[in-house]
Amino acid sequence: MRRFFPSALAVLALAGLAACARPLATGALSAGVTAARADDWDAAVRHWAEAVRRNPGSAAAHNNLAVACEKRGDWDAARREYEEALRLDPGNLVIKENFVAFKARLEAGRGRTP
């Protein structure tokens, strides 16, 4: 059984705020949140990748995609998305905390691929 990372909860709140800023990506962001709540990380990746495609300047979409990639075990993609999210919004504390937690999980060995 997969557990929901505490940082992912913060991400979901961030997604709701970001959706208001860019109507074009609202549907994809919302659909990603719904998929994440259902623990369907493959669908969350699809939806948040679409949100990134529609709005590549959305730090929230990149952050959400990073969380979903991490949940699927795609550590390289997760790192790239966290780094892009931070590049876009370097002062965002939620993104910083998510990335720090991600790196800690990698260092602890939970992020190694089999």
N, C-alpha and C positions, 0 to 999 in steps of 0.2 A: 504494500500500500504506500503510495506516495504521500509525503507530507507537504503542506503548503509552507513555504519559507515565510518567516515574518516580513522580510523585505518585500516579498511579492504583494503583501497586503497594502503596503504603502504605495507600491506601483499602481495598483488598481485605483486607488484614490487619485493619484496623479493623472491617470488616463482620463478620468472623468473631467478633470480641470482642463486638460489639453484639448479634449474634444470640442469644447466651447470655442476655442481659438481658431479652429480650422474646419469649417463645415464639411469640406470635401472628404476629409478622413474620418469624420464622426462615426459613420457606420462601421468602418473597419476597426476603429478603436473600441467601440462598444461591443462588437462581435468578439473581439479578442478578450475583453474582460469577461464576457459570458462564457467563453470557452475555458478561460483560466479558472473561473469559479467552478466549472464542471470537471476540472482536472484533465481537460483535453488539450494538452500542450502542443500537439501537432496542429490542431485547428488554431490555437492561439498564435503560433508562429505564422501560419498562413495569413491570418487577419492582420497581425501587426506588421508583417512584411509588406502587405498591401498598403497599410497606413504610412509606412516609411516611403514606399514608392510614390504615393500620392503627395506626401509632404516630407521630403528628405530633410528639411530643416527642423523637424519636430524632435526635440530632445526626449520628450515623453514617449513618443512612438519607438525611438531607438532603445530607450531604457526598458520599455515593456517587452520589446523583441528580445533584448538581452536576457531578461528573466526567463522568458519562454525557451530560448535556446539553451540556457543553463539547465532548466528543468528536463529538457530532452537529452542532456549530456553532450551537447555540441559546444564544448568549452571554447574553441577557437572563435566561433561565431559570436558567442556570448561576450568574450573579451572585446572583439571588434566593435560590437554594438554599444557596450558600456563606454568604451573609449570615445566613440563618436558622440554619444549622448553628453559626455562630459565636455567634449570639444565645443559642442553647441551651447551648452549651458553650464559653464565651469563652476558657478556658484550654487548650483542646485544641491541642497543637502541630501535629499532623498536619493538622487543618482549617486552621489559620493558614497553614501552609506551602503547602497546596494553593491557598488563596485568593491568597496573594502571588504564586505562580507563574502563576496564571490572569491576574491583573492585569498581570503582566509580559508575558505573551503578547499580551494585548490592546494594550498600549502598543507592542509591537514590530510590530504590524500583522497578527499571525497570527489575531487574533480578529475581524477585520472581515468582515462579510458582503458577498458580491459585489454 
